[in-house]
């Protein structure tokens, strides 16, 4: 970065003061919290995270120094829960993505399923259903439960991608057929009780952090890692109709 583009010392100092003020606001919000998911605490946390990130970046750009703190997810974190305290219904929203990496294995597995169903007979319907990748997917997802496919995906020539699971709470069960056309659109983030994500992105971030530490000389180790903000469904896997 050129000297002209660097922040001034006054800007760095102002960012540091902003962090101090945000710390005070966060502590005050925590002391006044009205419950476990107080929105005031959530808002103060986000403000503190943003102020710390700003200070961290300016400090690095101006002085090539880092801060020792790392603040967990804010931008991608779920909003505070505002659903019922004693829910009468819940929805488990699941999406799993796969890549078809071995089409021939996929086709062979689908043909085995159809062979059993047809008692070994080769029919026109048999060939039409399992002779294409999309047809084979229909056969396999029609035969096996999604959890079984998840545990045996390699046998079916599939490779796991990202997956997410949300548990949402509500006062009343959804009306039959209400959300089937657009399951993602019916998920209210404010009613999510818990969420679990799996992604190769997280593995890449961990590997990058380990590489950075491994490459760092022992004699001149940095004082800390640079601060960072790290951070529907009743769905069918692969978005395939079952």
VMD Tcl script that draws the C-alpha trace (Angstrom):
set ca {
  {0.00 0.00 0.00}
  {1.37 3.43 -0.91}
  {1.91 6.13 1.72}
  {-0.83 8.24 0.10}
  {-3.38 5.46 0.61}
  {-2.41 4.70 4.20}
  {-4.66 5.84 7.03}
  {-3.35 8.64 9.20}
  {-2.27 8.21 12.78}
  {-5.32 10.24 13.80}
  {-7.63 7.82 11.98}
  {-6.05 4.87 13.77}
  {-6.41 6.66 17.10}
  {-10.06 7.47 16.35}
  {-10.71 3.81 15.51}
  {-9.15 2.78 18.82}
  {-11.42 5.20 20.66}
  {-14.40 3.77 18.79}
  {-13.48 0.29 20.03}
  {-13.31 1.58 23.62}
  {-16.73 3.19 23.29}
  {-18.17 0.04 21.73}
  {-16.77 -2.02 24.60}
  {-18.52 0.23 27.10}
  {-21.81 -0.02 25.20}
  {-21.53 -3.80 24.98}
  {-20.84 -4.16 28.70}
  {-23.74 -1.87 29.54}
  {-26.07 -3.89 27.30}
  {-24.94 -7.14 28.93}
  {-25.50 -5.69 32.40}
  {-29.03 -4.63 31.41}
  {-29.91 -7.76 29.42}
  {-33.52 -8.84 29.72}
  {-32.98 -12.45 28.69}
  {-30.68 -14.90 26.98}
  {-31.42 -13.52 23.49}
  {-31.72 -9.81 24.27}
  {-31.63 -7.94 20.92}
  {-29.80 -5.01 22.55}
  {-26.90 -7.31 23.42}
  {-26.91 -8.71 19.89}
  {-26.79 -5.19 18.42}
  {-24.01 -4.09 20.79}
  {-22.04 -7.20 19.92}
  {-22.26 -6.43 16.20}
  {-21.20 -2.82 16.80}
  {-18.21 -3.98 18.83}
  {-17.25 -6.50 16.17}
  {-17.43 -3.88 13.42}
  {-15.40 -1.37 15.44}
  {-12.75 -3.98 16.26}
  {-12.48 -5.02 12.62}
  {-12.11 -1.40 11.51}
  {-9.40 -0.75 14.08}
  {-7.60 -3.96 13.19}
  {-7.51 -3.07 9.50}
  {-6.34 0.51 10.05}
  {-3.69 -0.60 12.54}
  {-2.36 -3.11 10.05}
  {-2.43 -0.68 7.12}
  {-0.72 2.09 9.05}
  {1.77 0.25 11.27}
  {1.85 -3.31 9.88}
  {0.74 -4.54 13.30}
  {-2.03 -6.92 14.32}
  {-4.42 -7.35 17.24}
  {-4.72 -10.52 19.33}
  {-8.51 -10.79 19.18}
  {-10.68 -12.79 16.88}
  {-14.42 -12.11 17.08}
  {-16.80 -14.93 16.06}
  {-19.42 -14.59 13.36}
  {-21.57 -11.51 13.06}
  {-22.58 -10.83 9.46}
  {-23.57 -14.45 8.84}
  {-24.82 -15.13 12.36}
  {-28.48 -15.79 12.90}
  {-30.57 -12.94 14.30}
  {-31.87 -13.25 17.86}
  {-34.55 -15.86 18.39}
  {-38.03 -14.34 18.61}
  {-40.08 -17.51 18.20}
  {-42.36 -19.07 20.81}
  {-40.83 -19.90 24.19}
  {-42.82 -23.16 24.27}
  {-43.18 -24.17 20.61}
  {-45.90 -26.60 19.65}
  {-44.29 -27.54 16.32}
  {-40.89 -27.59 14.69}
  {-39.44 -27.98 11.22}
  {-36.07 -29.56 10.39}
  {-34.76 -27.88 7.27}
  {-32.03 -29.80 5.48}
  {-30.13 -29.23 2.29}
  {-27.28 -31.45 1.07}
  {-25.41 -30.83 -2.17}
  {-23.60 -33.50 -4.16}
  {-21.46 -33.61 -7.28}
  {-21.89 -36.51 -9.70}
  {-18.25 -37.60 -10.04}
  {-18.72 -41.19 -11.29}
  {-21.74 -41.33 -13.61}
  {-21.12 -44.94 -14.57}
  {-21.18 -46.04 -10.94}
  {-24.39 -44.08 -10.46}
  {-25.99 -45.75 -13.49}
  {-24.85 -49.21 -12.39}
  {-26.34 -48.80 -8.93}
  {-29.66 -47.63 -10.36}
  {-29.74 -50.59 -12.74}
  {-29.16 -52.99 -9.82}
  {-32.10 -51.47 -7.96}
  {-34.34 -51.82 -10.99}
  {-33.11 -55.34 -11.66}
  {-34.24 -56.39 -8.18}
  {-37.58 -54.66 -8.61}
  {-38.12 -56.30 -12.00}
  {-36.85 -59.68 -10.78}
  {-33.98 -59.49 -13.22}
  {-36.14 -58.80 -16.26}
  {-34.90 -56.26 -18.80}
  {-37.80 -54.14 -20.01}
  {-38.23 -50.94 -21.98}
  {-39.24 -49.17 -18.80}
  {-36.14 -50.45 -17.05}
  {-33.80 -49.13 -19.73}
  {-35.53 -45.76 -19.95}
  {-35.48 -45.11 -16.19}
  {-31.87 -45.95 -15.40}
  {-30.21 -45.23 -18.73}
  {-29.60 -41.54 -18.00}
  {-28.03 -39.73 -15.07}
  {-31.20 -37.87 -14.13}
  {-33.19 -41.09 -14.45}
  {-30.70 -42.95 -12.26}
  {-30.92 -40.22 -9.64}
  {-34.69 -40.59 -9.60}
  {-34.38 -44.34 -9.13}
  {-31.89 -44.10 -6.26}
  {-33.60 -41.28 -4.40}
  {-36.88 -43.11 -4.83}
  {-35.44 -46.26 -3.32}
  {-33.22 -44.98 -0.50}
  {-33.83 -42.50 2.29}
  {-31.77 -39.28 2.06}
  {-29.80 -40.19 5.20}
  {-28.81 -43.54 3.67}
  {-27.65 -41.84 0.48}
  {-25.64 -39.40 2.60}
  {-23.88 -42.28 4.36}
  {-23.33 -44.29 1.14}
  {-22.80 -41.46 -1.35}
  {-19.47 -42.83 -2.60}
  {-21.14 -46.11 -3.58}
  {-23.48 -44.10 -5.79}
  {-20.71 -42.13 -7.52}
  {-21.46 -38.93 -5.62}
  {-19.21 -36.48 -3.81}
  {-20.45 -34.45 -0.86}
  {-20.68 -30.68 -1.15}
  {-22.01 -28.14 1.33}
  {-24.83 -29.03 3.68}
  {-26.91 -27.16 6.23}
  {-29.47 -28.11 8.84}
  {-31.81 -25.65 10.52}
  {-34.28 -26.39 13.31}
  {-37.10 -23.85 13.42}
  {-39.87 -23.53 15.99}
  {-43.47 -22.36 15.58}
  {-46.74 -22.15 17.45}
  {-48.69 -24.34 15.06}
  {-47.79 -26.99 12.46}
  {-47.88 -25.83 8.84}
  {-50.97 -26.58 6.82}
  {-50.59 -29.65 4.56}
  {-48.99 -28.66 1.28}
  {-48.39 -25.09 2.46}
  {-44.65 -24.83 1.88}
  {-43.96 -27.58 -0.67}
  {-43.48 -25.30 -3.68}
  {-40.96 -22.99 -1.98}
  {-39.54 -24.55 1.20}
  {-36.68 -22.06 1.55}
  {-38.96 -19.06 1.48}
  {-40.95 -20.30 4.46}
  {-37.96 -20.34 6.83}
  {-37.94 -17.40 9.27}
  {-34.38 -16.82 10.59}
  {-35.86 -15.33 13.77}
  {-37.43 -18.71 14.59}
  {-34.29 -20.80 14.11}
  {-33.46 -22.65 17.32}
  {-30.13 -24.00 16.08}
  {-28.20 -24.37 12.84}
  {-25.39 -26.65 11.68}
  {-23.35 -25.99 8.52}
  {-20.76 -28.16 6.78}
  {-18.65 -26.69 4.00}
  {-15.26 -27.18 2.39}
  {-14.79 -23.44 2.89}
  {-14.30 -24.03 6.61}
  {-11.66 -26.68 5.91}
  {-9.83 -24.31 3.54}
  {-9.82 -21.55 6.17}
  {-8.38 -23.92 8.77}
  {-5.67 -25.10 6.37}
  {-4.78 -21.50 5.50}
  {-4.44 -20.62 9.19}
  {-2.21 -23.63 9.79}
  {-0.05 -22.75 6.77}
  {0.35 -19.19 8.01}
  {1.49 -20.39 11.41}
  {3.85 -22.98 9.88}
  {5.46 -20.38 7.59}
  {5.99 -17.88 10.41}
  {9.63 -17.74 11.65}
  {10.08 -18.73 15.31}
  {12.50 -15.85 15.98}
  {10.12 -13.17 14.80}
  {6.69 -14.52 15.58}
  {3.79 -12.12 15.26}
  {2.12 -11.19 18.57}
  {-1.25 -12.49 17.45}
  {-3.41 -13.46 14.54}
  {-4.97 -10.62 12.65}
  {-8.54 -10.06 13.88}
  {-11.22 -11.32 11.54}
  {-14.98 -11.61 11.43}
  {-15.49 -15.30 10.79}
  {-17.81 -16.26 10.71}
  {-33.80 -23.70 4.24}
  {-36.14 -26.72 4.25}
  {-37.98 -29.42 4.58}
  {-35.84 -29.89 1.40}
  {-34.94 -32.68 -0.92}
  {-31.19 -33.34 -1.33}
  {-29.96 -32.41 -4.80}
  {-33.18 -30.44 -5.18}
  {-34.54 -33.59 -6.88}
  {-38.25 -34.35 -6.87}
  {-38.99 -37.56 -5.01}
}
mol new
graphics top color blue
foreach p $ca { graphics top sphere $p radius 0.5 }
foreach p [lrange $ca 0 end-1] q [lrange $ca 1 end] { graphics top cylinder $p $q radius 0.2 }
display resetview
